[in-house]
Amino acid sequence: MVAEVLPEGKVEAIRRLKAAYGQVAFVGDGINDAPALAESDVGLAIGTGTDVAVESADVVLMSGNLQGVPNAIALSKATIRNIHQNLFWAFAYNTALIPVAAGALFPVWGILLSPVFAAGAMAMSSVFVLGNALRLRRFRAPMATPSDTSTT
């Protein structure tokens, strides 16, 4: 963590941290943070910040709450995991069923699929991928924000 640094110092600090540790994320909200947001591997802007900071960032946290940072990271990891799952299942499905649709079962068992069934199977593949992606709607943030909790 680097604090109370001028804009040029922020960019230099990002470069030093990248050289020492690899990927660097930067959280900022002001016009002075825009160069550092652009220099970092992942720039997170606080949505209540300046337009320049918001435009320079990769991710914009709409609330001014810093608890959104670990929540955004958790959501991005869940999204990447979901993409990998969808790619795996689509590849496995296509590897198995495209030869069947092309008639690979005919020489062995004399079974020939109608193109209608092959088209239906491909449509179902898309439905399964979509259903898997929709699971992200059930994502629960690891850190509760003040708007998530109710007081009575």
PEKA-V767626 format. One record per helix or strand. SS is the DSSP state (alpha for helix, beta for strand). FROM is the first residue (numbers start at 0). TO is the last residue. If there is no record, write none. Layout:
BEGIN
SS,FROM,TO
SS,FROM,TO
END
This chain:
BEGIN
alpha,6,20
beta,24,27
alpha,30,38
beta,41,45
alpha,50,55
beta,58,60
alpha,67,100
alpha,105,108
alpha,114,137
END
